[in-house]
Amino acid sequence: MTTVEITRFRVPAERADALLAARPAMLRDFQADRAGFLDARLIRVAADEWLDIVFWGSSEDYAESRRRGANRPGIQTFFSLIDSVISSEEGTTTDLDQP
Protein backbone atom coordinates (compact mmCIF):
# COMPACT_ATOMS: atom_id res chain seq x y z
CA MET A 1 0.00 0.00 0.00
CA THR A 2 1.02 3.58 -0.65
CA THR A 3 0.46 6.57 1.63
CA VAL A 4 -1.64 9.29 0.03
CA GLU A 5 -1.70 12.96 1.04
CA ILE A 6 -4.88 14.77 -0.02
CA THR A 7 -4.85 18.53 0.41
CA ARG A 8 -7.68 20.82 -0.64
CA PHE A 9 -6.76 24.50 -0.92
CA ARG A 10 -7.84 27.85 -2.33
CA VAL A 11 -5.99 29.95 -4.86
CA PRO A 12 -7.68 33.01 -6.40
CA ALA A 13 -8.60 32.33 -10.02
CA GLU A 14 -6.33 35.16 -11.17
CA ARG A 15 -3.31 33.27 -9.71
CA ALA A 16 -4.17 29.92 -11.33
CA ASP A 17 -1.69 30.39 -14.18
CA ALA A 18 1.08 31.25 -11.71
CA LEU A 19 0.23 28.15 -9.65
CA LEU A 20 0.46 25.93 -12.72
CA ALA A 21 3.71 27.58 -13.79
CA ALA A 22 5.20 26.99 -10.31
CA ARG A 23 4.19 23.33 -10.18
CA PRO A 24 7.10 21.80 -12.16
CA ALA A 25 9.75 23.42 -9.91
CA MET A 26 7.88 22.28 -6.81
CA LEU A 27 7.81 18.71 -8.10
CA ARG A 28 11.52 18.84 -8.97
CA ASP A 29 12.27 20.01 -5.43
CA PHE A 30 10.16 17.20 -4.00
CA GLN A 31 12.01 14.66 -6.14
CA ALA A 32 15.39 16.04 -5.06
CA ASP A 33 14.62 16.56 -1.38
CA ARG A 34 11.85 14.19 -0.27
CA ALA A 35 12.66 10.53 0.35
CA GLY A 36 9.67 8.39 -0.50
CA PHE A 37 8.03 10.92 -2.85
CA LEU A 38 6.43 8.85 -5.62
CA ASP A 39 4.10 11.05 -7.64
CA ALA A 40 1.55 13.87 -7.44
CA ARG A 41 -1.60 14.98 -9.20
CA LEU A 42 -3.08 18.47 -9.11
CA ILE A 43 -6.82 18.72 -9.72
CA ARG A 44 -8.82 21.89 -10.15
CA VAL A 45 -12.27 21.37 -8.61
CA ALA A 46 -13.60 24.94 -8.82
CA ALA A 47 -12.40 28.32 -10.09
CA ASP A 48 -10.52 28.88 -6.84
CA GLU A 49 -10.28 25.38 -5.29
CA TRP A 50 -7.73 22.66 -5.92
CA LEU A 51 -6.89 19.15 -4.73
CA ASP A 52 -3.27 18.11 -4.50
CA ILE A 53 -2.95 14.33 -4.29
CA VAL A 54 0.58 13.23 -3.41
CA PHE A 55 1.77 9.64 -3.20
CA TRP A 56 4.40 8.64 -0.63
CA GLY A 57 6.25 5.40 0.03
CA SER A 58 5.22 5.44 3.68
CA SER A 59 3.47 7.43 6.36
CA GLU A 60 6.91 8.27 7.77
CA ASP A 61 7.99 9.75 4.41
CA TYR A 62 4.89 11.96 4.41
CA ALA A 63 5.49 13.05 8.02
CA GLU A 64 9.10 13.96 7.22
CA SER A 65 7.98 16.01 4.21
CA ARG A 66 5.55 17.92 6.41
CA ARG A 67 8.35 18.55 8.90
CA ARG A 68 10.56 20.00 6.15
CA GLY A 69 7.83 22.32 4.89
CA ALA A 70 8.75 24.86 2.22
CA ASN A 71 12.51 24.39 2.57
CA ARG A 72 13.36 24.79 -1.12
CA PRO A 73 12.65 27.65 -3.55
CA GLY A 74 10.29 25.75 -5.86
CA ILE A 75 8.22 24.49 -2.94
CA GLN A 76 8.17 27.95 -1.34
CA THR A 77 6.96 29.60 -4.54
CA PHE A 78 4.15 27.08 -5.01
CA PHE A 79 3.03 27.29 -1.37
CA SER A 80 3.14 31.11 -1.41
CA LEU A 81 0.41 31.18 -4.07
CA ILE A 82 -2.05 29.33 -1.83
CA ASP A 83 -4.50 31.57 0.02
CA SER A 84 -5.80 28.95 2.44
CA VAL A 85 -5.76 25.25 3.10
CA ILE A 86 -9.28 23.88 3.40
CA SER A 87 -8.35 20.38 4.50
CA SER A 88 -5.46 17.96 4.61
CA GLU A 89 -5.82 14.22 5.03
CA GLU A 90 -3.69 11.10 4.94
CA GLY A 91 -4.84 7.75 3.62
CA THR A 92 -3.57 4.62 1.93
CA THR A 93 -4.26 3.05 -1.42
CA THR A 94 -5.95 -0.32 -1.59
CA ASP A 95 -4.53 -3.40 -3.23
CA LEU A 96 -6.93 -2.75 -6.12
CA ASP A 97 -4.86 0.34 -6.99
CA GLN A 98 -1.67 -1.63 -7.50
CA PRO A 99 -0.56 -2.46 -11.06
ABEGO torsion letter per residue (X at the ends): XBBBBBBBBBBBAAAAAAAAAAAAAAAAAAAAABBGBABBBBBBABAABBBBBBBBABAAAAAAAAAAEBABAAAAAAAAABABBABBBBBBBBAAABX
